[in-house]
Amino acid sequence: MNPLTELRAFLRAALVTPVPRDQRDPARVLRRRRWAAGVTLVLGAAVLWWSLQLRPGDPLFYVGTGALAATWLIGALVAGPLYLGRAHTRSGTGYARPVVQSLALGGLLLAIFLAGALLVAQVPVLRGPVDDLLDHARFGSLALVLLITMVNGVAEEIFFRGALYAAIPQRWTVAVTTVVYALTTIVVGVPLLVLAAACLGLVCGLQRRVTGGVLGPVITHVTWSTGMLLLLPPLLSSLR
């Protein structure tokens, strides 16, 4: 068994070859998706900016990030129906919910980002903003920040790879949702977060295109984000 061959086959099944499906929204549903997505984007960006201006340890931070998750989730539900999606099975002869595949994809992304963090740690101008962002976990309740991270990961994917994705013409879905997701994080003021959002958005967008639903992107996102929250601070601390 060639590991590179297996990796290529996995990536092709997870990110390239779509699962057969037929999901077509009538015109009235598509219109509702578009106005709901537009309003939600404006509100979500504003709440994100406000919540991350708060000092680490401020109880209002938890209120703000909770409100952010609620904004993405409510906006997605108002926009219209959502789908879980299906993935290719390991044998390639059937389809199943994208659980194991998404966990593996999230773990692979996490390993790549942690390897990149080894380089970021050596560049103070890049490391500084990342440390400031992670201070919310260092000086607040880690358990609560972890819960908020997971909830926001679910809510973001339900909105960006659910409602927003379905509101965009099919030819441009992956590109537009990736760019919009990355641009939303600009208000945080951390350049590496924008890059991370672009990479994560691209992977989750491709996964949404393949599976036809939000379950795969949700699992991938939560696996990556919780892993980064738990592993990145001690990794950076060990490199001081």
C-alpha positions in Angstrom: 0.0 0.0 0.0 1.6 3.3 -1.2 0.9 6.1 1.3 1.1 8.8 -1.4 -1.4 6.9 -3.5 -3.7 6.5 -0.6 -3.5 10.2 0.3 -4.3 11.2 -3.3 -7.2 8.8 -3.4 -8.5 10.2 -0.1 -8.2 13.9 -1.2 -9.9 13.1 -4.5 -12.8 11.4 -2.7 -13.0 14.1 0.0 -12.5 17.3 -2.1 -12.8 16.6 -5.8 -15.4 14.1 -6.9 -19.0 15.1 -6.1 -21.5 12.7 -4.7 -24.6 12.4 -7.0 -27.5 14.5 -5.7 -30.4 16.7 -6.9 -30.8 19.8 -4.7 -32.6 22.6 -6.6 -34.2 25.6 -4.8 -37.3 27.3 -6.3 -36.8 31.0 -7.2 -38.6 32.2 -4.0 -36.3 30.2 -1.8 -33.3 31.4 -3.6 -34.4 35.0 -3.1 -34.9 34.4 0.6 -31.5 32.9 0.9 -29.8 35.9 -0.7 -31.4 38.6 1.4 -31.0 36.6 4.6 -27.4 35.9 3.8 -26.6 39.5 3.1 -28.2 40.8 6.3 -26.5 38.1 8.4 -23.1 38.9 6.9 -23.3 42.5 7.9 -24.6 41.7 11.5 -22.1 38.9 11.9 -19.0 41.0 10.9 -20.1 43.8 13.3 -20.6 41.4 16.3 -17.2 39.7 15.5 -15.4 43.0 15.5 -17.0 44.1 18.8 -16.4 40.9 20.6 -12.7 40.8 19.8 -12.1 44.4 20.8 -12.9 43.3 24.4 -9.9 42.7 26.7 -9.0 39.0 27.5 -11.0 37.8 30.5 -13.8 40.3 30.1 -17.1 38.5 30.7 -18.7 40.4 27.8 -16.4 38.4 25.5 -18.4 35.3 26.1 -21.6 37.3 25.5 -20.3 38.6 22.3 -19.1 35.3 20.9 -22.3 33.6 21.9 -24.2 36.4 20.1 -22.0 35.8 17.1 -22.9 32.1 17.0 -26.5 32.9 17.4 -26.3 35.4 14.5 -24.8 32.9 12.1 -27.2 30.1 13.2 -30.4 32.2 13.0 -29.4 33.7 9.7 -28.8 30.2 8.2 -32.2 28.9 9.5 -34.1 31.9 8.2 -32.4 31.5 4.8 -34.0 28.1 4.1 -33.5 24.3 4.3 -30.1 22.8 5.1 -28.7 19.3 4.1 -26.3 17.0 5.9 -24.8 15.6 2.8 -23.1 12.3 2.0 -19.5 11.2 1.3 -17.9 8.4 -0.7 -17.2 5.3 1.3 -13.7 3.8 1.6 -14.6 1.1 -0.9 -15.8 3.6 -3.4 -18.9 1.6 -4.1 -21.4 3.5 -1.8 -22.1 6.6 0.2 -22.3 7.4 3.9 -22.4 10.4 6.2 -19.1 12.2 6.1 -17.9 11.6 9.6 -14.7 9.6 9.6 -13.5 11.3 6.4 -14.1 14.7 7.9 -12.3 13.9 11.1 -9.3 12.8 9.0 -9.4 15.9 6.9 -9.6 18.1 10.0 -6.7 16.3 11.6 -4.6 16.7 8.4 -5.4 20.5 8.3 -4.5 20.7 12.0 -1.1 19.0 11.5 -0.3 21.4 8.6 -1.2 24.5 10.6 0.8 23.4 13.7 3.8 22.8 11.5 3.3 26.3 10.1 3.2 27.7 13.6 6.8 26.6 14.1 7.8 29.2 11.6 5.4 31.8 12.8 6.8 31.5 16.3 10.2 32.7 15.0 8.8 36.0 13.5 7.7 38.5 16.2 5.6 40.6 13.9 3.5 37.6 13.0 3.5 36.0 16.4 2.4 39.1 18.4 -1.2 39.3 17.0 -1.6 35.6 17.3 -0.6 35.7 21.0 -3.1 38.6 21.5 -5.9 36.5 20.1 -5.0 33.4 22.1 -5.0 35.5 25.3 -8.8 35.1 25.5 -8.1 31.4 26.2 -5.1 32.0 28.4 -6.7 34.6 30.7 -10.3 33.4 30.5 -12.1 30.1 31.2 -10.5 27.6 28.8 -13.5 25.3 29.1 -15.9 28.1 28.2 -13.7 29.3 25.3 -13.5 25.7 24.1 -17.3 25.4 24.1 -17.7 28.7 22.4 -15.1 27.7 19.8 -17.0 24.5 19.0 -20.4 26.2 18.9 -19.1 29.0 16.6 -17.5 26.4 14.3 -20.8 24.7 13.9 -22.7 27.9 13.4 -20.1 29.3 10.9 -20.3 26.3 8.7 -24.1 26.1 8.8 -24.1 29.7 7.6 -21.1 29.9 5.2 -21.3 26.4 3.7 -25.0 26.1 4.2 -27.1 29.3 3.7 -24.5 31.4 1.9 -23.3 28.6 -0.3 -26.8 27.8 -1.4 -27.5 31.5 -2.2 -24.6 31.7 -4.8 -24.7 30.6 -8.4 -23.3 27.1 -8.6 -20.3 28.0 -10.7 -18.9 30.4 -8.1 -19.9 28.8 -4.8 -16.5 27.7 -3.5 -14.7 30.8 -4.6 -17.2 33.3 -3.3 -17.8 31.6 0.1 -14.0 31.3 0.6 -13.4 34.9 -0.1 -16.3 36.2 1.9 -15.4 34.0 4.9 -11.8 35.3 4.8 -12.9 38.9 4.4 -15.2 38.6 7.4 -12.1 38.0 9.6 -10.3 41.1 8.5 -12.2 43.1 11.2 -10.2 41.0 13.8 -6.9 42.6 12.7 -4.9 39.4 12.6 -3.4 38.8 9.1 -2.7 35.1 9.8 -6.3 34.6 10.9 -7.4 35.9 7.5 -5.0 33.4 5.8 -6.2 30.6 8.1 -9.8 31.4 7.2 -9.1 31.4 3.5 -7.4 28.0 3.7 -10.1 26.5 6.0 -12.9 28.1 3.9 -11.4 26.6 0.7 -11.2 23.1 2.2 -14.7 23.3 3.7 -16.1 24.8 0.5 -14.7 21.9 -1.6 -16.0 19.5 0.9 -19.5 21.1 0.7 -19.3 20.8 -3.1 -18.5 17.1 -2.9 -20.9 16.1 -0.1 -23.8 18.4 -0.9 -24.3 19.2 2.8 -22.9 20.9 5.9 -22.1 17.9 8.2 -18.7 17.3 6.6 -17.5 21.0 6.8 -18.9 21.2 10.4 -16.8 18.2 11.6 -13.7 19.4 9.7 -14.0 22.9 11.1 -14.6 21.9 14.7 -11.8 19.3 14.6 -9.3 21.9 13.3 -10.4 24.8 15.5 -10.5 22.9 18.8 -7.2 21.3 18.0 -5.7 24.8 17.3 -7.1 26.2 20.6 -5.8 23.3 22.7 -2.4 22.7 21.0 -1.3 26.1 19.6 -0.8 28.0 22.9 1.5 25.4 24.5 3.3 24.9 21.3 4.1 28.7 21.0 4.9 28.8 24.7 7.5 26.1 24.3 9.2 28.0 21.6 9.7 31.3 23.6 
